[in-house]
Amino acid sequence: MIIDPSQQTYKENYKLMIGSIVPRPIAFVSSLSADGVRNLAPFSFFTGISTQPPTICFTSSRRASDGCRKDTLNNIEATGEFVVNMVSEDIVVPMNECATDFSPDVDEFEVAGLTPVASERVRPPRVGESPISFECKLYQTLSIGPEGAGGGTLIIGEIVLFHVRDDLFDERRRILMERFRPVGRLGGPEYTKIGERFKLERKKPPAGG
């Protein structure tokens, strides 16, 4: 089947993309409004960009209900700071509680019953229950698409401090997946846990290549 995205609605394109780009890691982003109201929301269009400096990005899509920008984006542009909290099996249910479009004056930490812990280099708190958190400074935003529903903004942040739970490391300082227990997003309401794993060693380039 060949599908021309220009001949579909943005909702149909969205359904196709989230069903194909899987599994997706979840950026559970904490931020502060200009007035100091805490915000916590999950985003699954999320990945790393570079390691020098350590940089990540995620996309804040406009709300399907009214085409407005989300509070997370407004907060980050106002303050220039945020925290990405990784989602493990232990916090997937409270994470889902924060996926609702609440009004800007609602503190999602309280809604989800999660613990705000003071960050060290940015003002937004991190999620105490998250096994890994990245304190981030805003590097750049890039808006794509229409002002209404279907458009989105790519948020690029530089990691200025890592928080990793001590028991997640092995002797070579690699993350132990069986202790991390990350959760990924699939299509619609479906999520996935780490299942069967396998290794593939990369081949060395040919001599003189």
Secondary structure, 3 states (H helix, E strand, C coil): CCCCHHHCCHHHHHHHHHHHCCCECCEEEEEECCCCCEEEEEECCEEEEEECCEEEEEEEECCCCCCCCCHHHHHHHHHCEEEEEECEHHHHHHHHHCCCCCCCCCCHHHHHCCCEECCCCCCCCEECCCCEEEEEEEEEEEEECCCCCCCEEEEEEEEEEEEECHHHECCCCCECHHHHCEEEECCCCCEEECCCCCCCCCCCCCCCC
